[in-house]
Amino acid sequence: MKKQIIITPSGERMVVLAEPDYEALVRAAAAAGVEIEDDAPPYHPRRSPRPSESENPIRFWRERRGMSLTLLADRTKLLEDDLAELETGAREPTVEVLKVLAKALGVSIDELVG
């Protein structure tokens, strides 16, 4: 049984299973006398997520990846205060900083500059 862990922007950990694995889990739970509610509609993503016009793209992608400022600072070797200023718009990132952030967040530079 393979699983994928997804961390939501709020920090909640969610597990994604292949449908056959999920069905086997439901059967095993039923055999143990546990009923699992199964009335949620399937999720069909329409397009990849994008920050809204009013959202800072650096903050959007950091939160989307479930990262704290501390974790992003550790991964990029940037100061938390500097990251906070980038996220509030008090400071504009250099191209070098954008490259480091894009790599740490797993996005393109274009996705960080809108």
TORVOTI-729205 format. One line per 5 residues: number of its first residue (from 0); their letters; for each residue y, x, z of N, C-alpha, C. Coordinates in Angstrom, 1 decimal. Example, Ala and Ser with C-alpha at 12.3 -4.5 7.8 and 13.67 -1.06 7.14 Angstrom:
REM TORVOTI-729205
0) as) -5.7,13.2,7.8,-4.5,12.3,7.8,-3.3,13.2,7.8 ~ -2.2,12.8,7.1,-1.1,13.7,7.1,0.0,12.9,7.9
END
This chain:
REM TORVOTI-729205
0) mkkqi) -1.2,0.9,0.0,0.0,0.0,0.0,1.2,0.9,0.0 ~ 2.1,0.8,-1.0,3.3,1.6,-1.1,4.4,0.7,-0.6 ~ 5.4,1.3,0.0,6.6,0.6,0.4,7.8,1.4,0.1 ~ 9.0,0.7,0.1,10.3,1.4,-0.1,11.1,0.9,1.0 ~ 11.8,1.8,1.7,12.7,1.4,2.8,14.1,1.4,2.2
5) iitps) 14.8,0.3,2.4,16.2,0.1,2.0,17.0,0.0,3.3 ~ 18.1,0.7,3.4,19.0,0.6,4.5,20.3,-0.2,4.0 ~ 20.6,-1.3,4.6,21.7,-2.1,4.2,23.0,-1.5,4.7 ~ 24.1,-1.9,4.2,25.4,-1.4,4.7,25.6,-1.5,6.2 ~ 25.0,-2.6,6.8,25.1,-2.8,8.2,24.1,-1.9,9.0
10) germv) 23.2,-1.2,8.3,22.3,-0.3,9.0,20.9,-1.0,9.1 ~ 20.8,-2.2,8.7,19.5,-2.9,8.9,18.5,-2.2,7.9 ~ 17.3,-2.0,8.4,16.2,-1.4,7.6,15.3,-2.5,7.0 ~ 15.2,-2.5,5.7,14.3,-3.5,5.0,13.2,-2.8,4.3 ~ 12.1,-3.4,4.2,10.9,-2.9,3.5,10.7,-3.7,2.2
15) vlaep) 10.5,-3.0,1.1,10.1,-3.6,-0.2,8.7,-3.3,-0.5 ~ 7.9,-4.3,-0.8,6.5,-4.1,-1.2,6.2,-4.6,-2.6 ~ 5.2,-4.1,-3.2,4.8,-4.7,-4.5,4.2,-6.1,-4.2 ~ 4.3,-7.0,-5.1,3.9,-8.4,-4.8,2.4,-8.4,-4.4 ~ 1.5,-7.7,-5.1,0.1,-7.8,-4.6,-0.1,-7.3,-3.2
20) dyeal) 0.7,-6.3,-2.8,0.6,-5.8,-1.4,1.1,-6.8,-0.5 ~ 2.2,-7.5,-0.8,2.8,-8.5,0.0,1.8,-9.7,0.2 ~ 1.2,-10.1,-0.9,0.2,-11.2,-0.9,-1.0,-10.8,0.0 ~ -1.4,-9.6,0.0,-2.5,-9.1,0.8,-2.1,-9.2,2.3 ~ -0.8,-8.8,2.6,-0.3,-8.9,3.9,-0.2,-10.3,4.4
25) vraaa) 0.2,-11.2,3.6,0.3,-12.6,3.9,-1.1,-13.2,4.3 ~ -2.1,-12.8,3.4,-3.5,-13.2,3.7,-4.0,-12.7,5.0 ~ -3.7,-11.4,5.3,-4.2,-10.8,6.5,-3.5,-11.4,7.7 ~ -2.2,-11.8,7.6,-1.5,-12.5,8.7,-2.1,-13.8,8.9 ~ -2.4,-14.6,7.8,-3.0,-15.9,7.9,-4.4,-15.8,8.6
30) aagve) -5.2,-14.8,8.3,-6.5,-14.6,8.9,-6.3,-14.3,10.4 ~ -5.2,-13.8,10.8,-5.0,-13.5,12.2,-4.3,-14.6,12.9 ~ -4.0,-15.7,12.1,-3.4,-16.9,12.7,-1.9,-16.9,12.8 ~ -1.3,-16.0,12.0,0.2,-15.8,11.9,0.6,-16.4,10.6 ~ 1.6,-17.4,10.7,2.1,-18.0,9.5,3.4,-17.3,9.1
35) iedda) 3.5,-16.9,7.8,4.7,-16.3,7.3,5.5,-17.3,6.4 ~ 6.7,-17.5,6.6,7.5,-18.4,5.8,7.7,-17.7,4.4 ~ 7.5,-18.4,3.4,7.6,-17.8,2.0,8.4,-18.8,1.1 ~ 9.6,-19.2,1.5,10.3,-20.1,0.7,11.6,-19.5,0.1 ~ 11.8,-18.2,0.2,13.0,-17.6,-0.4,12.8,-17.4,-1.9
40) ppyhp) 13.8,-17.7,-2.7,13.7,-17.5,-4.1,13.6,-16.0,-4.5 ~ 13.0,-15.7,-5.6,13.0,-14.3,-6.0,14.4,-13.8,-6.2 ~ 14.5,-12.5,-6.0,15.8,-11.8,-6.2,15.8,-11.2,-7.6 ~ 16.9,-11.6,-8.3,17.0,-11.1,-9.7,18.4,-10.4,-9.8 ~ 18.5,-9.1,-9.7,19.8,-8.5,-9.8,20.4,-8.7,-11.2
45) rrspr) 21.6,-9.1,-11.3,22.3,-9.4,-12.6,22.9,-8.1,-13.2 ~ 23.4,-7.3,-12.3,24.1,-6.1,-12.8,24.1,-5.1,-11.6 ~ 24.3,-3.9,-11.9,24.4,-2.9,-10.8,25.7,-3.2,-10.0 ~ 25.7,-2.9,-8.7,26.8,-3.2,-7.9,28.0,-2.4,-8.2 ~ 29.1,-2.9,-8.0,30.4,-2.2,-8.2,31.4,-2.6,-7.2
50) psese) 32.2,-1.7,-6.7,33.3,-2.1,-5.8,34.3,-3.1,-6.4 ~ 34.8,-4.0,-5.6,35.8,-4.9,-6.1,37.1,-4.1,-6.3 ~ 38.1,-4.7,-6.9,39.4,-4.0,-7.2,40.0,-3.6,-5.9 ~ 39.8,-4.3,-4.8,40.5,-4.0,-3.5,39.7,-3.0,-2.7 ~ 38.4,-2.7,-3.1,37.6,-1.8,-2.3,37.8,-0.4,-2.7
55) npirf) 37.7,0.5,-1.7,37.7,1.9,-2.0,36.3,2.3,-2.5 ~ 36.2,2.9,-3.7,34.8,3.3,-4.2,34.1,4.2,-3.3 ~ 34.7,5.2,-2.7,34.0,6.1,-1.8,33.4,5.4,-0.6 ~ 34.2,4.6,0.0,33.7,3.8,1.2,32.6,2.8,0.7 ~ 32.8,2.2,-0.4,31.8,1.2,-1.0,30.5,1.9,-1.1
60) wrerr) 30.5,3.1,-1.8,29.2,3.7,-2.1,28.6,4.3,-0.8 ~ 29.4,4.8,0.1,28.9,5.3,1.4,28.2,4.2,2.2 ~ 28.9,3.1,2.3,28.3,2.0,3.0,27.1,1.4,2.3 ~ 27.1,1.4,1.0,26.0,0.9,0.2,24.8,1.8,0.5 ~ 25.0,3.0,0.7,23.9,4.0,0.9,23.5,4.0,2.4
65) gmslt) 24.2,3.2,3.2,23.9,3.2,4.7,24.3,4.4,5.4 ~ 25.3,5.1,4.9,25.7,6.4,5.5,26.9,6.1,6.4 ~ 27.0,6.8,7.5,28.1,6.9,8.4,29.1,8.0,7.8 ~ 30.3,8.0,8.3,31.2,9.1,7.9,30.7,10.4,8.4 ~ 30.1,10.4,9.6,29.5,11.6,10.1,28.4,12.2,9.2
70) lladr) 27.5,11.3,8.7,26.4,11.7,7.9,27.0,12.3,6.5 ~ 27.9,11.5,6.0,28.5,12.0,4.7,29.2,13.3,4.9 ~ 29.9,13.5,6.0,30.6,14.7,6.3,29.6,15.9,6.4 ~ 28.4,15.6,7.0,27.4,16.6,7.1,26.8,17.0,5.8 ~ 26.6,16.0,4.9,26.0,16.3,3.6,27.0,17.0,2.7
75) tklle) 28.3,16.7,2.8,29.2,17.3,1.9,30.0,18.5,2.4 ~ 29.8,18.8,3.7,30.5,19.8,4.4,32.0,19.6,4.4 ~ 32.4,18.3,4.3,33.9,17.9,4.4,34.1,17.4,5.8 ~ 35.3,17.4,6.3,35.7,16.9,7.6,35.7,15.4,7.6 ~ 35.3,14.8,8.7,35.3,13.3,8.8,36.7,12.8,8.6
80) ddlae) 37.7,13.5,9.2,39.1,13.0,9.0,39.6,13.0,7.6 ~ 39.1,14.1,6.8,39.5,14.1,5.4,38.8,13.0,4.6 ~ 37.5,12.7,5.0,36.8,11.6,4.3,37.5,10.3,4.6 ~ 37.9,10.1,5.9,38.6,8.9,6.3,39.9,8.7,5.5 ~ 40.6,9.8,5.3,41.9,9.7,4.5,41.6,9.4,3.0
85) letga) 40.5,9.9,2.5,40.1,9.6,1.1,39.8,8.1,1.0 ~ 39.1,7.6,2.0,38.7,6.2,2.0,39.8,5.2,2.2 ~ 40.9,5.6,2.9,42.0,4.7,3.1,43.0,4.9,2.0 ~ 42.9,5.9,1.2,43.8,6.2,0.1,45.0,7.0,0.5 ~ 45.0,7.5,1.8,46.0,8.4,2.3,46.0,9.8,1.5
90) reptv) 44.9,10.1,0.9,44.7,11.3,0.2,43.9,11.1,-1.0 ~ 44.3,11.8,-2.1,43.6,11.7,-3.4,42.6,12.9,-3.5 ~ 41.3,12.6,-3.9,40.3,13.7,-4.0,40.6,14.6,-5.2 ~ 40.3,15.8,-5.0,40.3,16.8,-6.1,39.0,16.6,-6.9 ~ 39.0,17.2,-8.1,37.8,17.1,-8.9,36.6,17.7,-8.2
95) evlkv) 36.8,18.8,-7.5,35.7,19.5,-6.8,35.2,18.6,-5.7 ~ 36.1,17.9,-5.0,35.6,17.0,-3.9,34.9,15.8,-4.5 ~ 35.4,15.3,-5.6,34.6,14.2,-6.3,33.2,14.6,-6.7 ~ 33.1,15.8,-7.2,31.7,16.3,-7.6,30.8,16.4,-6.4 ~ 31.3,16.9,-5.2,30.5,17.0,-4.0,30.1,15.6,-3.5
100) lakal) 31.1,14.7,-3.5,30.9,13.3,-3.1,29.9,12.6,-4.0 ~ 30.1,12.7,-5.3,29.2,12.0,-6.2,27.7,12.5,-6.0 ~ 27.5,13.8,-5.8,26.2,14.3,-5.6,25.6,13.7,-4.3 ~ 26.4,13.7,-3.2,25.9,13.3,-1.9,25.6,11.8,-2.0 ~ 26.4,11.0,-2.7,26.2,9.6,-2.8,25.3,9.1,-3.9
105) gvsid) 24.9,10.0,-4.8,24.0,9.6,-5.8,24.6,8.8,-6.9 ~ 25.9,9.0,-7.2,26.6,8.2,-8.2,27.3,9.2,-9.1 ~ 27.9,8.7,-10.2,28.7,9.5,-11.1,30.1,9.6,-10.6 ~ 30.8,10.6,-11.1,32.2,10.7,-10.7,33.0,9.5,-11.2 ~ 32.6,9.0,-12.3,33.3,7.8,-12.8,33.2,6.6,-11.9
110) elvg) 32.0,6.5,-11.2,31.9,5.4,-10.2,32.7,5.6,-9.0 ~ 33.2,6.8,-8.7,34.0,7.1,-7.6,35.5,6.9,-7.9 ~ 35.9,7.0,-9.1,37.3,6.9,-9.5,37.6,5.5,-10.1 ~ 36.6,4.7,-10.3,36.9,3.3,-10.8,37.0,3.4,-12.2
END
